[in-house]
Amino acid sequence: MTKKIQAIVKLHIPAGKATPAPPIGPALAQHGINIGDFCQKFNEASKGQEGFTLPVEVTIFEDRTFSFKLKTPLTSELLKKAAGIEKGSGEPNRKKVGKINRAQLREIAKKKLPDLNTNDIEKAMKIIEGTAKNMGITVE
């Protein structure tokens, strides 16, 4: 027997740092789920990925239970870490702020592959490379 889904809430939460404070609390409280329970389970599941913001999809059922699915860290954060920069460029077409090599690009593409709409590593690399270009990061 399957439960009826009441809502699906998508959030971006820093790994291991979920608290009932906004934006998490208000987003989930309106659906009547136990926020403390969610925060505890999320922090447990995201251990080891500290320093990254993780997209999470929370499925809330009519009986006020929930399940959640962690996704891979944001592409921009993986690129910033690989390039060793603080933030992307304000003018990516004029001002370049960092460089990554093909091996680093492939590594990021492998990490992101489950969340991308392709199964081909080469196409995934092209998607990641586009994000890098928009951030002012050069791929060598």
DSSP file with accessible surface (Angstrom, degrees, kcal/mol):
  #  RESIDUE AA STRUCTURE BP1 BP2  ACC     N-H-->O    O-->H-N    N-H-->O    O-->H-N    TCO  KAPPA ALPHA  PHI   PSI    X-CA   Y-CA   Z-CA
    1    1 A M              0   0  237      0, 0.0     2,-0.3     0, 0.0     0, 0.0   0.000 360.0 360.0 360.0 127.2    0.0    0.0    0.0
    2    2 A T        -     0   0  131      1,-0.0     2,-0.2     0, 0.0     0, 0.0  -0.719 360.0-122.1 -96.1 147.8    1.4    3.3   -1.0
    3    3 A K        -     0   0  107     -2,-0.3     2,-0.4     1,-0.1    -1,-0.0  -0.561  28.9-109.6 -82.9 150.8    1.0    6.5    1.0
    4    4 A K        -     0   0  147     -2,-0.2    58,-2.6     1,-0.0     2,-0.4  -0.656  30.6-127.2 -82.1 132.3   -0.6    9.6   -0.6
    5    5 A I  E     -A   61   0A  91     -2,-0.4    56,-0.3    56,-0.2     3,-0.1  -0.655  24.6-177.7 -82.1 129.4    1.8   12.4   -1.2
    6    6 A Q  E     -     0   0A  85     54,-3.0     2,-0.3    -2,-0.4    55,-0.2   0.843  64.9 -18.3 -91.0 -43.1    0.7   15.7    0.2
    7    7 A A  E     -A   60   0A  21     53,-2.0    53,-3.3    24,-0.0     2,-0.4  -0.992  46.4-139.1-160.5 158.4    3.7   17.9   -1.0
    8    8 A I  E     -A   59   0A  91     -2,-0.3     2,-0.5    51,-0.2    51,-0.2  -0.996  23.4-166.9-124.1 121.6    7.2   17.8   -2.4
    9    9 A V  E     -A   58   0A  18     49,-2.9    49,-3.3    -2,-0.4     2,-0.5  -0.941   5.2-157.0-113.3 129.4    9.5   20.6   -1.0
   10   10 A K  E     +A   57   0A 153     -2,-0.5     2,-0.3    47,-0.2    47,-0.2  -0.918  21.3 168.0-108.0 128.4   12.8   21.4   -2.6
   11   11 A L  E     -A   56   0A  21     45,-2.6    45,-2.9    -2,-0.5     2,-0.5  -0.926  33.8-137.2-134.3 159.2   15.5   23.1   -0.4
   12   12 A H  E     +A   55   0A 116     -2,-0.3    -2,-0.0    43,-0.2    41,-0.0  -0.981  34.0 174.9-115.7 116.2   19.2   23.9   -0.5
   13   13 A I  E     -A   54   0A   2     41,-2.5    41,-2.9    -2,-0.5     5,-0.1  -0.973  36.2-111.6-127.3 134.5   20.7   23.2    2.9
   14   14 A P  E >   -A   53   0A  60      0, 0.0     3,-1.9     0, 0.0    39,-0.3  -0.425  51.5 -97.4 -60.5 132.8   24.4   23.4    4.1
   15   15 A A  T 3  S+     0   0    1     37,-3.0    36,-0.4    34,-0.3    28,-0.1  -0.278 102.3   0.9 -57.9 129.5   25.5   19.8    4.8
   16   16 A G  T 3  S+     0   0   25     26,-0.3    -1,-0.3    34,-0.1    27,-0.1   0.557 113.4  89.9  73.8   7.1   25.3   18.9    8.5
   17   17 A K    <   +     0   0  139     -3,-1.9     2,-0.3    25,-0.1    -2,-0.1  -0.004  45.7 143.5-127.0  31.0   23.9   22.3    9.5
   18   18 A A        +     0   0    5     21,-0.3    25,-0.1    -5,-0.1    -5,-0.0  -0.559  21.5 171.8 -74.0 130.7   20.1   21.9    9.2
   19   19 A T        -     0   0   73     -2,-0.3     6,-0.4     2,-0.2     5,-0.3  -0.945  46.8-111.6-132.7 159.5   18.3   23.8   12.0
   20   20 A P  S    S+     0   0   79      0, 0.0    16,-0.1     0, 0.0    15,-0.0   0.552  87.9 104.3 -69.2  -4.1   14.6   24.6   12.5
   21   21 A A  S >> S-     0   0   48      1,-0.1     4,-1.6     4,-0.1     3,-0.9  -0.239  79.1 -37.8 -69.8 164.9   15.3   28.3   11.8
   22   22 A P  T 34 S+     0   0  100      0, 0.0    -1,-0.1     0, 0.0    -3,-0.0  -0.298 120.9  28.1 -58.4 147.5   14.4   29.8    8.4
   23   23 A P  T 3> S+     0   0   89      0, 0.0     4,-1.4     0, 0.0     5,-0.1  -0.999 129.3  39.3 -88.2 -10.3   14.4   28.8    5.6
   24   24 A I  H <> S+     0   0    7     -3,-0.9     4,-2.1    -5,-0.3     5,-0.3   0.954 113.1  52.5 -67.9 -51.4   13.9   25.1    6.7
   25   25 A G  H  X S+     0   0    5     -4,-1.6     4,-3.1    -6,-0.4     3,-0.4   0.946 113.3  39.8 -52.0 -60.5   11.4   25.6    9.6
   26   26 A P  H  > S+     0   0   75      0, 0.0     4,-1.2     0, 0.0    -1,-0.2   0.875 113.6  55.5 -61.2 -36.4    8.8   27.7    7.8
   27   27 A A  H  < S+     0   0   20     -4,-1.4    -2,-0.2     1,-0.2    -3,-0.1   0.872 120.5  29.4 -65.1 -36.5    9.0   25.6    4.6
   28   28 A L  H ><>S+     0   0    0     -4,-2.1     3,-1.5    -3,-0.4     5,-1.1   0.783 109.3  67.1 -94.9 -29.8    8.3   22.4    6.4
   29   29 A A  H ><5S+     0   0   51     -4,-3.1     3,-2.1    -5,-0.3    -2,-0.2   0.865  90.6  64.3 -61.8 -35.3    6.1   23.6    9.3
   30   30 A Q  T 3<5S+     0   0  145     -4,-1.2    -1,-0.3     1,-0.3    -2,-0.1   0.726 102.9  50.1 -63.3 -17.4    3.3   24.5    7.0
   31   31 A H  T < 5S-     0   0   37     -3,-1.5    -1,-0.3    -4,-0.1    -2,-0.2   0.383 114.6-119.2-100.5   0.5    3.0   20.8    6.1
   32   32 A G  T < 5 +     0   0   31     -3,-2.1     2,-0.2    -4,-0.2    -3,-0.2   0.733  60.6 143.7  75.0  26.3    2.9   19.8    9.7
   33   33 A I      < -     0   0   10     -5,-1.1     2,-0.9     1,-0.1    -1,-0.2  -0.627  62.7 -94.9 -96.9 161.5    6.0   17.6    9.9
   34   34 A N     >  -     0   0  105     30,-0.4     4,-2.0    -2,-0.2     5,-0.1  -0.605  36.7-169.4 -75.5 106.6    8.4   17.3   12.8
   35   35 A I  H  > S+     0   0   31     -2,-0.9     4,-2.9     1,-0.2     5,-0.2   0.891  83.6  54.2 -68.3 -40.5   11.1   19.8   11.9
   36   36 A G  H  > S+     0   0   39      1,-0.2     4,-2.3     2,-0.2    -1,-0.2   0.909 109.3  49.3 -59.5 -41.5   13.5   18.6   14.7
   37   37 A D  H  > S+     0   0   49      2,-0.2     4,-2.4     1,-0.2    -1,-0.2   0.924 111.7  48.5 -63.3 -44.7   13.2   15.1   13.4
   38   38 A F  H  X S+     0   0    0     -4,-2.0     4,-3.0     1,-0.2     5,-0.2   0.943 111.2  49.7 -61.0 -47.8   13.9   16.2    9.8
   39   39 A C  H  X S+     0   0    7     -4,-2.9     4,-2.7     1,-0.2   -21,-0.3   0.915 111.5  49.0 -59.4 -42.9   17.0   18.3   10.9
   40   40 A Q  H  X S+     0   0  134     -4,-2.3     4,-2.0    -5,-0.2    -1,-0.2   0.940 114.4  44.3 -63.0 -46.8   18.4   15.4   12.9
   41   41 A K  H  X S+     0   0   99     -4,-2.4     4,-2.4     2,-0.2    -2,-0.2   0.895 114.6  49.4 -66.3 -39.7   18.0   12.9   10.0
   42   42 A F  H  X S+     0   0    0     -4,-3.0     4,-2.2    -5,-0.2   -26,-0.3   0.938 110.7  49.0 -64.6 -47.2   19.3   15.3    7.4
   43   43 A N  H  < S+     0   0   42     -4,-2.7     4,-0.2    -5,-0.2    -1,-0.2   0.886 112.9  48.8 -61.0 -37.7   22.4   16.2    9.5
   44   44 A E  H >< S+     0   0  121     -4,-2.0     3,-1.0    -5,-0.2    -1,-0.2   0.932 113.4  46.1 -65.9 -45.3   23.1   12.5   10.0
   45   45 A A  H 3< S+     0   0   51     -4,-2.4    -2,-0.2     1,-0.2    -1,-0.2   0.797 113.2  49.3 -70.1 -28.0   22.7   11.7    6.3
   46   46 A S  T >< S+     0   0    0     -4,-2.2     3,-1.7    -5,-0.2    -1,-0.2   0.312  78.0 130.5 -98.8  10.3   24.8   14.6    5.1
   47   47 A K  T <   +     0   0  126     -3,-1.0   -31,-0.1     1,-0.2    -3,-0.1  -0.341  68.7  31.4 -59.3 142.9   27.8   13.9    7.4
   48   48 A G  T 3  S+     0   0   69    -33,-0.1    -1,-0.2   -32,-0.0    -2,-0.1   0.356 102.9  79.4  90.7  -8.6   31.1   13.9    5.6
   49   49 A Q    X   +     0   0   68     -3,-1.7     3,-1.4     3,-0.1   -34,-0.3   0.074  61.2 151.0-115.6  23.3   30.0   16.5    3.0
   50   50 A E  T 3   +     0   0  103      1,-0.2   -34,-0.1   -36,-0.1     3,-0.1  -0.197  58.2  39.8 -55.8 146.5   30.5   19.5    5.3
   51   51 A G  T 3  S+     0   0   69    -36,-0.4     2,-0.3     1,-0.3    -1,-0.2   0.273  99.1  94.9  95.4  -9.2   31.3   22.7    3.4
   52   52 A F  S <  S-     0   0   23     -3,-1.4   -37,-3.0   -37,-0.1     2,-0.6  -0.853  71.3-131.1-113.8 151.4   28.8   22.0    0.6
   53   53 A T  E     -A   14   0A  32     -2,-0.3    21,-1.4   -39,-0.3    24,-0.1  -0.895  29.2-154.6 -96.7 125.7   25.3   23.1    0.1
   54   54 A L  E     -A   13   0A   0    -41,-2.9   -41,-2.5    -2,-0.6     2,-0.3  -0.881  11.5-133.6-107.4 130.1   23.1   20.1   -0.8
   55   55 A P  E     -A   12   0A  21      0, 0.0    16,-2.4     0, 0.0     2,-0.4  -0.598  30.4-170.8 -71.7 137.9   19.9   20.2   -2.7
   56   56 A V  E     -AB  11  70A   3    -45,-2.9   -45,-2.6    -2,-0.3     2,-0.6  -0.995  18.1-152.2-136.0 138.7   17.3   18.1   -0.9
   57   57 A E  E     -AB  10  69A  42     12,-2.1    12,-2.0    -2,-0.4     2,-0.6  -0.958  13.9-162.3-112.3 111.8   13.9   16.9   -2.1
   58   58 A V  E     -AB   9  68A   0    -49,-3.3   -49,-2.9    -2,-0.6     2,-0.6  -0.857   2.3-158.8 -99.1 120.4   11.5   16.3    0.9
   59   59 A T  E     -AB   8  67A  22      8,-3.2     8,-2.1    -2,-0.6     2,-0.5  -0.897   9.5-161.6 -98.7 120.0    8.4   14.2    0.1
   60   60 A I  E     -AB   7  66A   0    -53,-3.3   -54,-3.0    -2,-0.6   -53,-2.0  -0.898   4.8-152.2-107.5 127.3    5.7   14.8    2.6
   61   61 A F  E >   -A    5   0A  34      4,-2.8     3,-1.7    -2,-0.5   -56,-0.2  -0.547  28.4-107.8 -95.6 164.4    2.9   12.3    2.9
   62   62 A E  T 3  S+     0   0  112    -58,-2.6   -57,-0.1     1,-0.3    -1,-0.1   0.772 117.5  60.8 -63.3 -27.2   -0.7   12.9    4.1
   63   63 A D  T 3  S-     0   0   94    -59,-0.3    -1,-0.3     1,-0.1     3,-0.1   0.221 121.1-107.5 -85.3  16.7   -0.1   11.1    7.4
   64   64 A R  S <  S+     0   0  163     -3,-1.7   -30,-0.4     1,-0.3     2,-0.2   0.682  80.9 126.1  66.9  21.3    2.6   13.7    8.2
   65   65 A T        -     0   0   49    -32,-0.1    -4,-2.8    -4,-0.1     2,-0.3  -0.602  41.0-162.5 -95.2 168.8    5.5   11.4    7.7
   66   66 A F  E     -B   60   0A  29     -6,-0.2     2,-0.3    -2,-0.2    -6,-0.2  -0.969  18.8-162.8-147.7 161.6    8.3   12.3    5.2
   67   67 A S  E     -B   59   0A  55     -8,-2.1    -8,-3.2    -2,-0.3     2,-0.3  -0.959  16.0-158.2-138.5 154.3   11.1   10.9    3.2
   68   68 A F  E     -B   58   0A  48     -2,-0.3     2,-0.5   -10,-0.2   -10,-0.2  -0.979   9.1-149.9-138.4 153.6   13.9   12.9    1.7
   69   69 A K  E     -B   57   0A 122    -12,-2.0   -12,-2.1    -2,-0.3     2,-0.3  -0.982  14.3-146.0-123.6 119.6   16.4   12.5   -1.1
   70   70 A L  E     -B   56   0A  50     -2,-0.5   -14,-0.2   -14,-0.2     2,-0.2  -0.661  15.3-158.9 -82.0 139.9   19.9   14.1   -1.0
   71   71 A K        -     0   0   61    -16,-2.4     3,-0.1    -2,-0.3    41,-0.0  -0.585  32.1 -80.0-107.3 176.5   21.3   15.2   -4.3
   72   72 A T        -     0   0   27     -2,-0.2    -1,-0.1     1,-0.1     3,-0.1  -0.371  61.9 -81.5 -74.8 157.2   25.0   15.9   -5.1
   73   73 A P        -     0   0   10      0, 0.0   -19,-0.2     0, 0.0    -1,-0.1  -0.109  62.8 -77.8 -55.2 157.8   26.5   19.2   -4.1
   74   74 A L     >  -     0   0   44    -21,-1.4     4,-2.0     1,-0.1     3,-0.3  -0.278  35.8-128.6 -59.2 139.4   25.9   22.3   -6.3
   75   75 A T  H  > S+     0   0   24      1,-0.2     4,-2.6     2,-0.2     5,-0.2   0.898 108.2  56.1 -56.7 -43.0   28.0   22.3   -9.4
   76   76 A S  H  > S+     0   0   42      1,-0.2     4,-2.5     2,-0.2    -1,-0.2   0.892 107.3  49.0 -61.0 -37.2   29.2   25.9   -8.7
   77   77 A E  H  > S+     0   0   35     -3,-0.3     4,-2.2     2,-0.2    -1,-0.2   0.896 110.4  49.8 -70.2 -39.1   30.5   24.8   -5.3
   78   78 A L  H  X S+     0   0    7     -4,-2.0     4,-2.2     2,-0.2    -2,-0.2   0.912 113.2  47.5 -63.7 -40.3   32.4   21.9   -6.7
   79   79 A L  H  X S+     0   0    0     -4,-2.6     4,-2.6     2,-0.2     5,-0.2   0.911 110.3  51.4 -67.3 -41.9   33.9   24.1   -9.3
   80   80 A K  H  X>S+     0   0   58     -4,-2.5     5,-2.1    -5,-0.2     4,-1.2   0.910 111.8  47.6 -61.5 -41.4   34.9   26.8   -6.8
   81   81 A K  H  <5S+     0   0  149     -4,-2.2    -1,-0.2     2,-0.2    -2,-0.2   0.925 112.7  48.3 -65.7 -43.4   36.6   24.2   -4.6
   82   82 A A  H  <5S+     0   0   30     -4,-2.2    -2,-0.2     1,-0.2    -1,-0.2   0.891 116.9  42.0 -64.2 -39.0   38.5   22.7   -7.6
   83   83 A A  H  <5S-     0   0   23     -4,-2.6    16,-0.3    -5,-0.1    -1,-0.2   0.616 107.0-128.0 -84.0 -13.3   39.6   26.1   -8.8
   84   84 A G  T  <5 +     0   0   67     -4,-1.2     2,-0.3     1,-0.2    -3,-0.2   0.886  60.3 137.5  69.3  38.9   40.4   27.2   -5.2
   85   85 A I      < -     0   0   33     -5,-2.1    -1,-0.2    -6,-0.2     3,-0.1  -0.800  57.2-137.7-117.4 161.6   38.4   30.4   -5.5
   86   86 A E  S    S-     0   0  175      1,-0.3     2,-0.3    -2,-0.3    -1,-0.1   0.876  82.2 -10.8 -81.9 -44.9   36.0   32.2   -3.1
   87   87 A K  S    S-     0   0  159     -7,-0.1    -1,-0.3    10,-0.1     3,-0.1  -0.979  75.5 -91.3-152.9 165.2   33.4   33.2   -5.6
   88   88 A G        -     0   0   27     -2,-0.3    48,-0.2     1,-0.1     2,-0.2  -0.135  53.8 -82.8 -72.6 173.1   32.7   33.3   -9.4
   89   89 A S        -     0   0   16     46,-3.2    -1,-0.1     1,-0.1    48,-0.1  -0.500  20.0-145.3 -79.7 143.9   33.3   36.3  -11.6
   90   90 A G  S    S+     0   0   75      1,-0.3    -1,-0.1    -2,-0.2    46,-0.1   0.777 104.3  32.3 -74.2 -28.8   30.9   39.2  -11.9
   91   91 A E  S >> S+     0   0   94      4,-0.2     4,-3.4     1,-0.1     3,-1.3  -0.694  73.5 175.2-126.4  77.8   31.8   39.5  -15.5
   92   92 A P  T 34 S+     0   0   33      0, 0.0    -1,-0.1     0, 0.0    43,-0.1   0.792  77.7  54.6 -60.4 -28.7   32.7   36.0  -16.7
   93   93 A N  T 34 S+     0   0  130      1,-0.1     3,-0.1    41,-0.1    41,-0.0   0.755 123.9  24.3 -77.2 -21.3   33.2   37.0  -20.3
   94   94 A R  T <4 S+     0   0  191     -3,-1.3     2,-0.6     1,-0.2    -1,-0.1   0.812 120.7  48.3-106.1 -44.8   35.8   39.7  -19.4
   95   95 A K     <  -     0   0  128     -4,-3.4     2,-0.4     2,-0.0    -1,-0.2  -0.901  64.7-160.3-111.8 115.1   37.3   38.7  -16.1
   96   96 A K        -     0   0  107     -2,-0.6    41,-0.2     1,-0.1    40,-0.1  -0.762   8.5-177.9 -91.7 136.8   38.5   35.2  -15.5
   97   97 A V        -     0   0   50     39,-2.8     2,-0.3    -2,-0.4    40,-0.2   0.567  58.1  -2.1-113.0 -11.9   38.9   34.2  -11.8
   98   98 A G  E     -c  137   0B  14     38,-1.2    40,-2.9   -13,-0.1     2,-0.3  -0.987  54.0-130.3-167.4 173.4   40.3   30.7  -11.9
   99   99 A K  E     -c  138   0B 128    -16,-0.3     2,-0.3    -2,-0.3    40,-0.2  -0.993  14.4-178.8-136.7 143.3   41.4   27.6  -13.9
  100  100 A I  E     -c  139   0B   2     38,-2.4    40,-2.5    -2,-0.3     2,-0.2  -0.952  22.6-128.2-132.8 157.5   40.7   23.9  -13.7
  101  101 A N     >  -     0   0   74     -2,-0.3     4,-2.1    38,-0.2     3,-0.2  -0.502  31.0 -99.7-100.0 174.2   42.1   21.1  -15.9
  102  102 A R  H  > S+     0   0  118     38,-1.0     4,-2.7     1,-0.2     5,-0.2   0.862 120.8  56.3 -60.2 -37.6   40.3   18.4  -17.8
  103  103 A A  H  > S+     0   0   69      2,-0.2     4,-2.2     1,-0.2    -1,-0.2   0.917 108.8  46.4 -63.7 -42.4   40.9   15.8  -15.1
  104  104 A Q  H  > S+     0   0   65      2,-0.2     4,-2.4     1,-0.2    -1,-0.2   0.905 111.6  52.2 -65.3 -39.6   39.2   18.0  -12.5
  105  105 A L  H  X S+     0   0    0     -4,-2.1     4,-2.6     1,-0.2    -2,-0.2   0.927 109.9  48.5 -62.0 -44.0   36.3   18.6  -14.9
  106  106 A R  H  X S+     0   0   86     -4,-2.7     4,-2.4     2,-0.2    -1,-0.2   0.904 110.0  52.5 -63.1 -40.3   35.9   14.9  -15.4
  107  107 A E  H  X S+     0   0  110     -4,-2.2     4,-1.9     2,-0.2    -2,-0.2   0.925 111.4  45.5 -62.2 -45.2   36.0   14.3  -11.7
  108  108 A I  H  X S+     0   0   12     -4,-2.4     4,-2.3     1,-0.2    -2,-0.2   0.921 111.8  52.5 -64.6 -42.7   33.2   16.8  -11.1
  109  109 A A  H  X S+     0   0    0     -4,-2.6     4,-1.4     1,-0.2    -2,-0.2   0.898 107.8  51.8 -61.5 -39.0   31.2   15.4  -14.0
  110  110 A K  H  < S+     0   0  114     -4,-2.4    -1,-0.2     1,-0.2    -2,-0.2   0.903 111.0  48.0 -63.5 -41.5   31.4   11.9  -12.5
  111  111 A K  H  < S+     0   0  106     -4,-1.9    -2,-0.2     1,-0.2    -1,-0.2   0.894 117.3  41.2 -63.9 -41.7   30.2   13.2   -9.1
  112  112 A K  H >X S+     0   0   17     -4,-2.3     3,-1.7     1,-0.2     4,-0.8   0.601  85.9  99.6 -84.6 -11.8   27.3   15.1  -10.7
  113  113 A L  G >< S+     0   0   43     -4,-1.4     3,-1.0     1,-0.3     5,-0.4   0.831  76.6  56.3 -49.2 -43.1   26.3   12.4  -13.2
  114  114 A P  G 34 S+     0   0  100      0, 0.0    -1,-0.3     0, 0.0    -2,-0.1   0.828 112.7  43.0 -62.1 -26.6   23.3   11.0  -11.2
  115  115 A D  G <4 S+     0   0   53     -3,-1.7    -2,-0.2    -4,-0.2     2,-0.2   0.500  99.1  87.5 -96.8  -5.1   21.7   14.4  -11.0
  116  116 A L  S << S-     0   0   34     -3,-1.0     2,-0.5    -4,-0.8     8,-0.1  -0.570  84.9-117.1 -92.4 161.3   22.3   15.4  -14.7
  117  117 A N  S    S+     0   0  154     -2,-0.2     2,-0.3     7,-0.0    -1,-0.1  -0.156  90.4  67.2 -91.9  43.3   19.9   14.6  -17.5
  118  118 A T        -     0   0   24     -2,-0.5    -2,-0.2    -5,-0.4     3,-0.0  -0.981  58.4-156.5-151.2 157.6   22.5   12.5  -19.4
  119  119 A N  S    S+     0   0  154     -2,-0.3     2,-0.5    -5,-0.0     3,-0.1   0.377  70.5  98.2-112.1  -2.2   24.3    9.2  -18.8
  120  120 A D     >  -     0   0   67      1,-0.1     4,-2.3    -7,-0.1     5,-0.2  -0.789  63.8-151.2 -92.8 123.6   27.3   10.1  -21.1
  121  121 A I  H  > S+     0   0   36     -2,-0.5     4,-2.3     1,-0.2    -1,-0.1   0.860  96.3  55.3 -62.6 -35.1   30.3   11.4  -19.2
  122  122 A E  H  > S+     0   0  100      2,-0.2     4,-1.7     1,-0.2    -1,-0.2   0.920 110.2  44.8 -65.2 -42.5   31.4   13.5  -22.2
  123  123 A K  H  > S+     0   0  125      2,-0.2     4,-2.0     1,-0.2    -1,-0.2   0.887 111.3  53.9 -68.4 -38.0   28.1   15.3  -22.3
  124  124 A A  H  X S+     0   0    0     -4,-2.3     4,-2.4     1,-0.2    -2,-0.2   0.904 106.2  53.1 -61.1 -40.4   28.2   15.7  -18.6
  125  125 A M  H  X S+     0   0    8     -4,-2.3     4,-2.7     1,-0.2    -1,-0.2   0.888 107.1  52.1 -62.6 -38.4   31.6   17.3  -18.9
  126  126 A K  H  X S+     0   0  152     -4,-1.7     4,-2.0     2,-0.2    -1,-0.2   0.904 109.2  49.8 -64.0 -40.7   30.1   19.8  -21.5
  127  127 A I  H  X S+     0   0   64     -4,-2.0     4,-1.7     2,-0.2    -2,-0.2   0.940 114.0  44.6 -62.5 -47.1   27.3   20.7  -19.0
  128  128 A I  H  X S+     0   0    0     -4,-2.4     4,-2.5     1,-0.2    -2,-0.2   0.895 110.2  55.4 -65.5 -39.0   29.8   21.3  -16.2
  129  129 A E  H  X S+     0   0   35     -4,-2.7     4,-2.6     1,-0.2    -1,-0.2   0.888 104.7  54.0 -62.4 -37.6   32.2   23.2  -18.6
  130  130 A G  H  X S+     0   0   31     -4,-2.0     4,-2.0     2,-0.2    -1,-0.2   0.910 108.9  48.1 -62.1 -42.4   29.3   25.6  -19.4
  131  131 A T  H  X S+     0   0   44     -4,-1.7     4,-0.9     2,-0.2    -2,-0.2   0.914 110.5  52.1 -63.8 -42.3   28.7   26.3  -15.7
  132  132 A A  H ><>S+     0   0    0     -4,-2.5     5,-2.7     1,-0.2     3,-0.9   0.926 108.4  50.7 -59.1 -44.7   32.5   26.9  -15.3
  133  133 A K  H ><5S+     0   0  128     -4,-2.6     3,-1.3     1,-0.3    -1,-0.2   0.902 107.5  53.3 -60.4 -42.1   32.5   29.4  -18.2
  134  134 A N  H 3<5S+     0   0  123     -4,-2.0    -1,-0.3     1,-0.3    -2,-0.2   0.676 109.1  50.4 -68.2 -16.9   29.5   31.3  -16.7
  135  135 A M  T <<5S-     0   0   23     -4,-0.9   -46,-3.2    -3,-0.9    -1,-0.3   0.464 120.3-107.0 -97.0  -4.1   31.5   31.6  -13.5
  136  136 A G  T < 5S+     0   0    0     -3,-1.3   -39,-2.8    -4,-0.5   -38,-1.2   0.762  73.2 140.1  84.8  24.1   34.6   32.9  -15.1
  137  137 A I  E   < -c   98   0B   2     -5,-2.7     2,-0.4   -41,-0.2    -1,-0.3  -0.906  44.5-140.8-104.8 129.4   36.6   29.7  -14.7
  138  138 A T  E     -c   99   0B  52    -40,-2.9   -38,-2.4    -2,-0.5     2,-0.5  -0.710   6.3-147.4 -88.5 136.7   38.8   28.6  -17.6
  139  139 A V  E      c  100   0B  28     -2,-0.4   -38,-0.2   -40,-0.2   -40,-0.0  -0.914 360.0 360.0-105.3 123.0   39.0   24.9  -18.5
  140  140 A E              0   0  127    -40,-2.5   -38,-1.0    -2,-0.5   -41,-0.0  -0.791 360.0 360.0-101.9 360.0   42.5   23.9  -19.8
